[in-house]
Amino acid sequence: MIRFGKLLMATVAILMALLFWLALFSDRPPLTSEPDTLMGDGSPIHYCELAVLEDSGKRAIKDPKGNTLGYGYMHFTLPILA
């Protein structure tokens, strides 16, 4: 029983070392973000502050309404797509 415990601990240690190796030394995926996204400094922006709404945007009431006439999501009618 002690031999099985030692074997199990050795296996777990090897797996953890392998995962650590993969996490630290594996190739990173290529950067696909636009360079403009990564430029600049965002520290002056206070993200927790609520934005002031000036009521100049589009409202949901102005969106066209329509139905799919029994087709479900397989076919959309032109008023919905427009």
Backbone torsions as a table, in degrees:
resi	resn	phi	psi	omega
1	MET	NA	-38.7	179.0
2	ILE	-66.4	-37.4	179.1
3	ARG	-62.8	-41.3	178.1
4	PHE	-64.2	-40.1	178.7
5	GLY	-63.4	-41.6	178.4
6	LYS	-66.4	-40.3	178.3
7	LEU	-64.4	-42.1	178.7
8	LEU	-64.0	-43.1	179.0
9	MET	-65.6	-38.2	178.4
10	ALA	-66.3	-40.5	178.8
11	THR	-64.3	-44.5	178.7
12	VAL	-63.1	-41.3	179.3
13	ALA	-63.9	-40.7	178.7
14	ILE	-66.3	-42.9	177.9
15	LEU	-63.0	-40.9	178.1
16	MET	-65.7	-39.7	177.3
17	ALA	-64.5	-39.4	177.8
18	LEU	-64.8	-44.7	178.1
19	LEU	-63.4	-39.8	176.8
20	PHE	-62.4	-43.5	178.7
21	TRP	-61.5	-45.0	179.7
22	LEU	-64.6	-41.0	-178.8
23	ALA	-68.0	-35.7	-174.8
24	LEU	-87.2	-36.4	-169.5
25	PHE	-115.9	5.6	178.6
26	SER	-79.4	156.0	-179.5
27	ASP	-66.9	141.7	177.2
28	ARG	-85.7	152.0	177.7
29	PRO	-66.9	154.7	-179.4
30	PRO	-65.1	148.4	179.5
31	LEU	-77.5	117.9	-178.4
32	THR	-110.3	2.9	179.0
33	SER	-73.8	149.4	175.9
34	GLU	-66.9	142.0	179.4
35	PRO	-61.0	-31.5	179.6
36	ASP	-64.4	-28.4	-179.8
37	THR	-67.2	-34.4	-175.4
38	LEU	-90.8	-7.4	-178.5
39	MET	-85.2	156.1	175.7
40	GLY	91.6	175.9	-177.1
41	ASP	-122.3	121.3	-178.4
42	GLY	-94.7	5.9	-176.5
43	SER	-65.8	-29.5	179.1
44	PRO	-72.4	-14.6	-177.9
45	ILE	-81.2	127.5	177.8
46	HIS	-98.5	100.5	-172.5
47	TYR	-73.1	-19.9	-178.3
48	CYS	-84.6	-13.0	-179.2
49	GLU	-77.7	134.7	179.9
50	LEU	-70.7	140.0	179.5
51	ALA	-75.4	148.4	175.8
52	VAL	-86.1	121.8	-178.5
53	LEU	-95.3	125.1	-177.4
54	GLU	-104.2	8.2	175.9
55	ASP	62.3	36.1	179.9
56	SER	-105.4	-7.2	-177.3
57	GLY	-85.4	175.6	179.6
58	LYS	-74.9	138.5	179.5
59	ARG	-99.5	155.5	-178.9
60	ALA	-65.2	-27.1	-179.7
61	ILE	-65.9	-21.9	-178.7
62	LYS	-85.5	-9.9	178.5
63	ASP	-70.5	140.2	178.4
64	PRO	-68.1	145.9	179.1
65	LYS	-110.2	148.5	177.4
66	GLY	-167.9	172.6	175.1
67	ASN	-130.5	169.4	-175.0
68	THR	-95.7	10.3	173.2
69	LEU	53.1	42.6	176.6
70	GLY	82.6	1.4	-179.5
71	TYR	-87.0	-9.8	-177.5
72	GLY	68.4	-142.4	-178.6
73	TYR	-95.4	8.1	-179.7
74	MET	-83.1	-24.6	-177.1
75	HIS	-144.5	124.9	177.4
76	PHE	-107.2	138.2	178.3
77	THR	-75.5	158.9	-175.3
78	LEU	-60.3	-38.3	178.3
79	PRO	-60.4	-31.8	178.1
80	ILE	-72.6	-41.1	-179.5
81	LEU	-70.6	-30.4	-179.5
82	ALA	-68.9	NA	NA
